[in-house]
């Protein structure tokens, strides 16, 4: 396929696959969710970056001598389409804020081919629908075992754990003063006072819904 060098060349009403995604050379970062294009924020807010740094740093330190690996965005995770077809036919390409992968065979030079074991998404006002609807459904369907949704603006965290029936079971929401513990990474825990230290109020997002689904 001919490379696409400008986002304006994309038909935003269309549906696409990973094969298409590989031809895109424009500067904008995008994700594919069921083949639909979702633009990502041009640059995350400072609070988002601070929370990401703390969680990623704790996970990196915890996993140093273990087989699992942790990655921070931008890092492509490719998941199958509705028919279970993977590879270039996949129409789900996401860039989680943080992901942990324990099956190292899933990691290649392009990112992760298959479901990570744990995903962390740090929610902004403009991404909450995507993170709690489209991404939630995709992560559940393709068996991401544990999904952490972090809300910097109200200093809270909800952990969803995949149950034996393949459905997410939410745990009690956590906030400052609580210790968050992973269900799949035995022994990993993080103090939410550290995660949310010095977090400011999230400014109004001037991009609104236009940042998300086009």
Residue pairs with C-beta under 8 A, 6 or more apart in sequence:
1 19
1 20
1 22
1 23
2 23
3 23
3 24
3 25
4 10
4 23
4 24
4 25
4 26
5 25
5 26
6 26
7 26
7 27
7 28
9 26
10 24
10 26
10 37
12 37
12 214
15 34
15 35
15 36
15 91
16 32
16 35
16 37
16 91
17 32
17 35
17 81
17 88
17 89
17 90
17 91
18 32
18 78
18 87
18 88
18 89
18 90
18 91
18 93
19 88
19 89
21 30
21 32
21 93
22 88
24 30
28 39
28 40
29 39
29 40
29 74
29 95
30 37
30 38
30 39
30 40
31 37
31 38
31 40
31 93
31 94
31 95
32 38
32 91
32 92
32 93
32 94
33 92
33 94
33 130
33 134
33 135
33 138
34 81
34 82
34 91
34 92
34 134
34 138
35 81
35 91
35 92
36 213
37 213
37 214
38 130
38 134
38 212
38 213
38 214
39 210
39 211
39 212
39 214
40 95
40 211
41 124
41 126
41 127
41 205
41 207
41 211
42 207
44 52
44 122
44 124
45 124
45 152
45 202
45 203
46 200
47 152
47 153
47 199
47 200
47 202
48 97
48 122
48 124
48 152
50 152
50 198
50 199
51 122
51 150
51 152
51 195
51 196
51 199
52 72
52 73
52 97
52 98
52 120
52 122
54 190
54 194
54 195
54 197
55 98
55 120
55 148
55 150
55 190
55 195
56 70
56 72
56 98
58 188
58 190
58 194
59 70
59 98
59 100
59 185
59 188
60 70
62 185
62 187
62 188
63 69
63 70
63 100
63 185
67 102
67 104
68 100
68 101
68 102
68 117
68 185
69 100
69 101
69 104
69 107
70 98
70 99
70 100
70 101
71 98
71 99
71 100
71 101
71 111
71 112
72 97
72 98
73 95
73 96
73 97
73 98
74 95
75 95
75 96
75 99
75 111
75 112
76 93
76 94
76 95
76 110
76 111
76 112
77 93
77 94
77 95
77 96
77 99
77 111
77 112
77 115
77 116
77 119
78 86
78 87
78 90
78 92
78 93
78 110
78 111
78 112
78 113
78 114
79 86
79 90
79 92
79 93
79 94
79 114
79 115
79 138
79 142
80 86
80 90
80 92
80 142
81 89
81 90
81 91
81 92
82 91
86 113
86 114
87 113
92 138
92 142
94 135
94 138
96 116
96 119
96 120
96 121
97 120
97 121
97 122
98 119
98 120
99 112
99 116
99 118
99 119
99 120
100 116
100 117
100 118
100 119
100 185
101 107
101 112
101 116
101 117
102 117
103 114
103 117
106 112
106 113
106 114
106 115
106 116
107 113
114 142
115 139
115 142
115 143
115 144
115 145
116 144
117 144
117 145
117 146
117 184
117 185
118 144
118 145
118 146
118 147
118 148
118 182
118 184
118 185
119 139
119 144
119 146
119 147
119 148
120 148
120 150
121 127
121 131
121 135
121 147
121 148
121 149
121 150
122 150
122 152
123 131
123 132
123 149
123 150
123 151
123 152
124 152
124 153
124 202
124 205
125 153
125 202
125 204
125 205
126 205
126 207
126 208
126 209
126 211
126 212
127 211
127 212
129 212
130 212
130 213
131 149
132 149
136 147
136 160
136 168
139 147
139 168
140 147
140 160
140 162
140 166
140 167
140 168
143 162
143 166
144 162
145 161
145 162
145 183
145 184
146 159
146 160
146 161
146 162
146 182
146 183
146 184
147 159
147 160
147 168
148 157
148 158
148 159
148 160
148 180
149 157
149 158
149 159
149 160
150 156
150 157
150 195
151 157
151 158
152 196
152 199
152 202
153 199
153 201
153 202
154 175
155 175
155 176
155 192
155 196
155 199
156 173
156 174
156 175
157 173
157 174
157 175
157 178
157 180
157 192
157 195
158 170
158 171
158 173
158 174
159 170
159 171
159 174
159 180
159 182
159 183
160 168
160 169
160 170
160 171
161 168
161 169
161 171
161 183
161 184
162 168
162 169
163 169
174 180
174 192
175 192
175 196
176 192
176 193
176 196
177 192
177 193
178 192
179 189
179 190
179 191
179 192
180 189
180 190
180 192
180 195
181 188
181 189
182 188
182 189
205 211
